Amino acid sequence: MTPEEKRQKRNAYYAKWRASNREQRNKYLAEWRNKNREKIREQSLNWYYAEKDRAGDEFMQRKSEISKKVWEKNKEANKARSRGYTSRLRKENPDKILEYRCNWYGITKEQYEKMLEQQGGECAICKIIEKFVIDHDHETGEVRGLLCKGCNNTLGFVEAGLKRNGKLLEEIAEYLK
């Protein structure tokens, strides 16, 4: 058996195994991604910057051109597929979306519901009752609470500003006077 035939046989075996163990594999991969989030991000950024440095300005141009070609090649199919997909998915599978969001931040659905109950079903900052996002510390990844989208965006801008300028809040207060 040639090396190519061995490779094809091995790939066929793995494809069959993945198909028959999809749920188990997805669970394992989700757990692995949660444990190795920083490692994955670091590898991705290292590859990106190495490729960018290696190819220079033409890297970004080539990347953009490839994306445009792929989009144009399948333009109508892409538009039809993406049209309303996310909103339809959210309406049809709210529990699945919540489970995905919780999994992304490393908490369970039960922990999410417990946080929501502890906060009285309202935003931890402005106390408005609406759809919530999971607020987390970008340095440690630790979940802090549930916020409305407006408060979460504001908090993100303030945190970023404080990193650049430690006296940001004082300067904002002075500006508003």
C-alpha positions as CSV (number, residue, x, y, z in Angstrom):
1,M,0.0,0.0,0.0
2,T,1.4,3.4,-1.0
3,P,1.7,6.2,1.5
4,E,-1.1,8.1,-0.4
5,E,-3.4,5.1,-0.1
6,K,-2.6,4.8,3.6
7,R,-3.4,8.5,4.0
8,Q,-6.7,8.2,2.2
9,K,-7.7,5.1,4.2
10,R,-6.8,6.9,7.5
11,N,-8.7,10.0,6.5
12,A,-11.8,7.9,5.6
13,Y,-11.6,6.1,9.0
14,Y,-11.4,9.5,10.8
15,A,-14.2,10.9,8.8
16,K,-16.4,7.9,9.7
17,W,-15.4,8.2,13.4
18,R,-16.1,11.9,13.5
19,A,-19.6,11.4,11.9
20,S,-20.5,8.6,14.4
21,N,-19.1,10.5,17.5
22,R,-20.1,14.1,16.6
23,E,-21.7,15.0,19.9
24,Q,-18.8,13.5,22.0
25,R,-16.3,15.2,19.7
26,N,-18.0,18.6,19.9
27,K,-18.2,18.4,23.7
28,Y,-14.5,17.5,23.9
29,L,-13.5,20.3,21.4
30,A,-15.6,22.9,23.4
31,E,-13.9,21.9,26.6
32,W,-10.5,22.0,25.0
33,R,-11.1,25.4,23.5
34,N,-12.3,26.8,26.9
35,K,-9.1,25.4,28.6
36,N,-6.8,26.7,25.9
37,R,-8.4,30.0,24.9
38,E,-5.3,32.0,25.5
39,K,-3.1,29.5,23.7
40,I,-5.4,29.5,20.7
41,R,-5.5,33.3,20.6
42,E,-1.7,33.5,20.9
43,Q,-1.1,31.0,18.1
44,S,-3.5,32.8,15.9
45,L,-2.0,36.2,16.5
46,N,1.6,34.8,16.1
47,W,0.6,33.3,12.8
48,Y,-1.1,36.5,11.7
49,Y,1.8,38.8,12.6
50,A,4.5,36.4,11.2
51,E,2.6,36.2,7.9
52,K,2.1,39.9,7.9
53,D,5.8,40.6,8.6
54,R,6.9,38.0,6.0
55,A,4.7,39.3,3.2
56,G,4.6,42.9,4.2
57,D,1.9,45.2,2.8
58,E,1.0,42.8,0.1
59,F,-0.2,40.4,2.8
60,M,-3.2,42.6,3.7
61,Q,-3.9,43.4,0.0
62,R,-3.7,39.7,-1.0
63,K,-6.0,38.7,2.0
64,S,-8.5,41.3,1.0
65,E,-8.4,40.3,-2.7
66,I,-9.0,36.6,-1.8
67,S,-11.9,37.5,0.4
68,K,-13.5,39.6,-2.4
69,K,-13.0,36.8,-5.0
70,V,-14.5,34.2,-2.8
71,W,-17.5,36.5,-2.0
72,E,-18.0,37.5,-5.6
73,K,-17.8,33.9,-6.8
74,N,-20.7,32.9,-4.4
75,K,-22.3,36.3,-4.1
76,E,-26.0,35.3,-4.5
77,A,-25.7,32.1,-2.5
78,N,-23.9,34.0,0.3
79,K,-26.6,36.7,0.4
80,A,-29.4,34.2,0.4
81,R,-27.8,32.2,3.1
82,S,-26.9,35.1,5.4
83,R,-30.2,36.9,4.9
84,G,-32.0,36.7,8.2
85,Y,-30.1,33.6,9.3
86,T,-28.9,35.0,12.7
87,S,-32.2,36.5,13.7
88,R,-34.1,33.4,12.6
89,L,-31.7,31.2,14.5
90,R,-32.1,33.4,17.6
91,K,-35.9,33.2,17.4
92,E,-36.0,29.5,16.8
93,N,-33.3,28.4,19.3
94,P,-33.1,30.9,22.2
95,D,-32.0,28.1,24.6
96,K,-29.2,27.0,22.2
97,I,-28.0,30.6,21.7
98,L,-27.9,31.1,25.5
99,E,-26.1,27.8,26.0
100,Y,-23.5,28.8,23.3
101,R,-23.0,32.2,25.0
102,C,-22.6,30.7,28.4
103,N,-20.2,28.1,27.1
104,W,-18.1,30.8,25.3
105,Y,-17.5,32.5,28.7
106,G,-17.0,29.2,30.6
107,I,-20.2,29.2,32.7
108,T,-23.2,26.9,32.7
109,K,-26.7,27.9,31.9
110,E,-27.6,27.3,35.6
111,Q,-24.9,29.8,36.7
112,Y,-26.3,32.3,34.2
113,E,-29.8,31.9,35.6
114,K,-28.4,32.1,39.2
115,M,-26.7,35.4,38.3
116,L,-29.8,36.7,36.7
117,E,-31.8,35.8,39.8
118,Q,-29.2,37.4,42.2
119,Q,-29.4,40.6,40.1
120,G,-33.2,40.6,40.3
121,G,-33.6,40.1,36.6
122,E,-32.1,43.5,35.8
123,C,-28.9,45.0,34.6
124,A,-26.2,45.1,37.3
125,I,-25.5,48.8,36.6
126,C,-28.6,50.7,35.3
127,K,-31.2,48.3,36.7
128,I,-33.1,48.2,33.3
129,I,-34.8,44.9,32.5
130,E,-33.9,43.9,28.9
131,K,-31.8,41.4,27.0
132,F,-28.5,40.8,28.7
133,V,-24.9,40.3,27.7
134,I,-22.4,38.4,29.8
135,D,-19.8,40.9,31.1
136,H,-16.3,39.6,31.7
137,D,-12.8,40.9,32.5
138,H,-10.7,40.9,29.3
139,E,-7.5,40.4,31.3
140,T,-8.6,37.4,33.4
141,G,-11.6,36.1,31.5
142,E,-13.6,36.1,34.8
143,V,-17.3,36.7,34.4
144,R,-18.5,39.7,36.5
145,G,-22.2,39.8,35.9
146,L,-25.0,40.5,33.4
147,L,-25.4,43.9,31.8
148,C,-27.6,45.5,29.2
149,K,-25.8,46.1,25.9
150,G,-25.5,49.9,26.5
151,C,-23.8,49.5,29.9
152,N,-21.5,46.7,28.6
153,N,-20.4,48.9,25.7
154,T,-19.9,51.9,28.0
155,L,-17.9,49.9,30.5
156,G,-15.7,48.6,27.7
157,F,-14.9,52.1,26.4
158,V,-14.2,53.3,30.0
159,E,-11.9,50.4,30.7
160,A,-10.0,50.9,27.5
161,G,-9.7,54.6,28.3
162,L,-8.5,53.9,31.8
163,K,-5.7,51.8,30.4
164,R,-4.5,54.6,28.2
165,N,-5.1,57.4,30.8
166,G,-5.5,56.6,34.5
167,K,-7.3,59.9,35.2
168,L,-10.0,59.4,32.5
169,L,-13.0,59.5,34.9
170,E,-11.8,62.7,36.5
171,E,-11.3,64.3,33.1
172,I,-14.8,63.2,32.0
173,A,-16.3,64.7,35.2
174,E,-14.4,67.9,34.6
175,Y,-15.6,68.1,31.0
176,L,-19.2,67.6,31.9
177,K,-19.1,70.4,34.5
